[in-house]
């Protein structure tokens, strides 16, 4: 149920995601420890919105399974949401180290640098992702933000053009625009 909930969340189906993650949470006593970390962390992050509890669950998961990517990726996002930008940066760096082929981790790292007002570093990370043939809507959206910070209207328009006509992507760019 939790994996299905996560899939629905990724598709923007938040209601279905919450329903499935809640069902998994109710059944969490029937799964192994690794799965329980997944279920509990996602439940607190995506269903209740209790980021402190989600953070605690992800930290336990990361300590118990030091090579798991998911807790680091999600901790970077939670730290950013809580305004802990230095911590978000460190967690995003660790996620990139663990999974250098995952575009979302590069996007999270770009976001952390933007949040720390380091657009040059953010742009360098995005360029590294592109050199590795990695791309993602969130990476492009953060590049839009970097261009905005640089007052570079041409670069902003390039990202808007890239997103044009992409369902579920174009609207995010229009919101930023």
N, C-alpha and C positions, 0 to 999 in steps of 0.2 A: 504493500500500500504506500509506503513512504517513497519508494522509487517512482511509482506511478504519480504520486503527488508532486514530486520534484519535476517530472516530465510535464505535467499540466502547468506548473508554475512557469517553466521555461517557455511554454506556449502562450503565456498570458492568461491562462484559465485559473485565476487565483481561487475562485470558489471551489472548483473541483480539486485543486491542489490542497486546499485547507481540509476539505472533507476526507481525502485519502490519507493525508498525513495524520489527521486526528484519529482515524481508524487504526492506523499503524501504531500510534501512541497508546491507544487503548489495549493493543495486543503486544506491547513491547516486552512483556515478561516471557513471551514464548520465542524470543530470538536470542542469538548469541550476543556477546558483549559488543563486538564490533558493530553489528546491526543496531543494537540499542543506542550506541553513541550517535549513529546516523539519525535514527528516529527522534531521539530526544532533542538533539541540536536543531534539527529542521522544524520540529514542533514549536520550540520556543522562538526560533527566528521567524518562521513564516506563518504560524497560526496565531500564537499569542502576542507576538511582537516584543516579547520580553528579551531584549538584547543582552542584558546582564546574565540571565540564565542560559541563553544560547551560547554566550561567550564562555561561560564556565564549562558547559558540556563540550564545546569544541576544544577548549584547553585540555580537559581530561582526555579526550580522544587523541589529540596531538601528542600528549605525554605518553599515552599507552601504546600508540602506533606511530613512532617517529617518522616513518617514511610515507604516511598517508598524506595525500595532497589535499583532499576536501577540507579538513579542518583549517589548514593554513589559508586556503583560498577564501573561505567564508569568514575567518577571523580578520583578514585584511579588509573585507567589506564592512564587517561590524565595527572594527576600530575606526574606519573612515566615517561611518554613520554616527558614531559617538564622539567624533571630533578628536580622536587619538591618532593624529596623522603620522607622527613619527613611528608609532607602533604599527600602523597600517603599512607604512613603507617597508619596515623590516619583515613583516609577515609576507608581503607581496614579493619581496626579493627571495625569501625562502621558498615560496611557491614556484617562482620561476626557476630556481635552482633544482627543485624536485621534478619539475615538468617543463623543460625548456621548449617543448613543442605544443604548449597549450596557450592559445591566443588570449583567453580570458585572463590568465595570470599576467600577461604583458599589459592588458588593459587596466587591471587593478594597479599595477606598478605605475603606469602613466597617470592614473587618477591620484595616486598618493603623491607623486611629484607635483602635480597641479595644486593639490591641497596645501602643499608646503611652499607654494609660490616659486617653484623651480621649473619654469616652462622649458628651458633648454634641456634639462635632464629628461623631462617628459617626452620631448620630441625625439631625443636620442634613443630612448627605449622603444618608441613607436617605430622608428627607422630600423632598429634591430629586429623587431618583430617582422617587418616587411621583408628584410633581407632573408629571414628564415621562412618566407612564404606563408606567414601567418597573418590572418585578417579576421576581424570580427566587428559587428556593428558598434559595440561598446568602445572598441579601440578607435574607430573612426569618429565616434561622438566626442571622445576625449581629445582627439586631434582638432576637432572643431573648437573645443574650449581653449586649447593652446593657441590656435590662430586668433581667437577672440582676444585673449590676453595680450597677444602680440600686435593687435590692431591690424591684422592681415586679412582684409576682406576677400582677397583672391583665394587664399587657402581655405577660408571659411566656406566660400562658394563651392570649391572643389569637393568638400565633404558633403555639402547639401546635394550637389549633383550626383555624387556617388550613391546617396540614399534615395534619390528620386524614384518613386514607383515601387519601392520595397515595402510590402505590407508589414506593419508592426515595427518598422525601422524609420520610415520617412516621418511619421508623426513625432517621434522623439527629436528628430532634427528640427522639425518645424517648431516644436516647443522651445528648443534652445534658441532658435533663430528669433 
